[in-house]
Amino acid sequence: MNRGLSEKATIYNYTLLKKCGYGKLPSSIYITILLLWGAGCFLWHYSGALGLLLALPAVHGLYYVLIRLIKRFTPWSADFSWLWTKNLPWNGYLPEGYIRNRFLLSIHMHLLLTGAAIIGAAYIWVPVPVFATFMFVHIWTLLPRLWILQQLKQVHPHGLIKITADELLLYST
């Protein structure tokens, strides 16, 4: 029974285990937290509000550089293509196709620790409101992602993840 496939064709069978939809309410809460921080920074000192405008692109730029370095120096990560997305909470530079849950969690842990170290090193040269804003944006960006990835790791630690505009999908191989 030949279906027109060559003998060397690879057929992938993935089973959907879990869908994590983003929803309007969590995204609204996510944005509201950022806006409240911005208002609080403006009341604290004008440099904190200006720092928020700087921190959003700068933190994502830092993530871009760190992910490119991880891709460069880890041989198994070169297979994945990455692109910029604007969907909350998965905004920024993210994998386009399927990626192992453990690998994505590892990348995000590297981003959390290395990003905090780099932002922390700037503490000496920047005003406290700007430092606090950069650290807040760093944590605001990564904590929801890490929480979701940790929840999916408990479902299936070796699963594949696909990030779409509306939801996060966990597959088993």
N, C-alpha and C positions, 0 to 999 in steps of 0.2 A: 504494500500500500504506500506508494510514493505520492506525496502531496506537492511535488515540485520543489522539494528542498534537497539541497545537496547533502552528501553524507557528512560533511564537515560543518554543517549549520548548527548553531547553538540556539536552543530554545530555553528561554527563562520562564520559570513558573514561580511567581510570587503570590503569596496569600496575604490579603489585607487583614491585619490584626486590629488596628485601631485608627480612628480618625480623630484628630483634635482640631475642631473648628475654632476660628478666632472670635467671631461674633462682633456685633456692634458695641455691646456694653463693655467688654474687656478693653477694646480699643479706645473707647471713650474715656474710661477710667485711666488708662495708660497715658493718654494725651492730657487729661485733666491734672494728673500728678505733675507732669512736666510744666504745665502752665502755672500751677500753684507755686512750684519751685521758682519759676521765672519771676512771678509777682513778689514772692518773698525775697528773692535776690535784689529786685529793684528797690524794695523798701529798706533792705539792709545796706546796700551800697550800689551805686550805679555800675561799678565795674563788674559786679556779679551778673547783672542783666546783660551787659556787653559780653561777658564771658560765656553766657548761654548761647548767644549767637555765634560765638567762635567755637564753642565746645562741640556743637552738633556735627559740623563738617569735619572738625579736627579729630574727633574720636573715631569717626568712621574712616577717615584717612589713615589713622594709626592702625585700625583693624585691617584695612586693605594691605598696608605694608607688612604687617605681621603674618597675615594669611599667605601673602606672596612668598615670604621667607619660609614659612612652613612647607608650602608646596615645592619650593626650590630644594630644600634640604631633606625632605622625606620622600623616598622613592615611590611609595605606594600611593601618594596623594596626587601624582602627576596625571592620573587617569581621569580626574574629575574636572569638569568645566565649571567655572564660576561666573556669576553675573551680578549686576546691581539690581536690587529690588527696593520697592518703596512700601511694602505691606507691613503693617505693624502686627506683632512685635518683631517680625523678621525683616527689618529694613537693613539695607547695607549690602555688603558683598557676600553672597551665599551660593552654595552649590546648585547647579541647574538641574541635575538628574538625581539618581539614587545615590545615597551615601550611607555608609555604616553608621549606626547610632553611636557606637563607641568612639569612632573616629571623629564625628562631629562634636560629641561631648568633650573629647580630648582637645580639639581645636579651641572650643569655647573656654575651657579651663585655662589653656595657654593664654588666650586673649585676656581673661580675667586677671591672672597673676602678672603677666608681663605688662599689660596696660596699666594696672595699678602701680607697678614699680616705676614705669616711665613717668606717669603723672605725679607720683610721689616724689620723684627726683626733681621735678620742676617746682616743688613747694618752696624752695629757697628763693627763687627768683620772681615768683608771681604773688600778687596780693591774695590774702586768705579767701575773700569771696570768689575770686576766679578759680583758685585751687579747688574749693569746695564744689563749685559748679562743674568743673571738669570731672571730678570724682563722682559727683551725682549722675552726670550724663553717662559715664562709663558703667556705673552700677545699674542705672535705669535701663540701659540698653541690654545688658547681659543677663541680669537676674531672671526675668521672665523666660528667656530662652533656656537657661540652665535648669530652671524648675521643670519646664515641659520635657526637656531631654532626659532629666532624671526620672520623671514619671514614666516615660516610654521605656527607659532602660529596665525598669522593674517589670514591665509587661514582657519584653523580650530583649535580653541584653545584646544579642547579635543580629538584631533586625536591621532592615534597610529603611531609610527615611527619604521621603520625597516632599519637598516644600513647594506648595502651590500658593496662588494668590489668596485662597479662601481657607485653606486648612493644611495641616501637617499630617502626612500619612505614614503609618508604620507597617512595613511588610516583613514577613518571614520568608526565608529562601528555602 
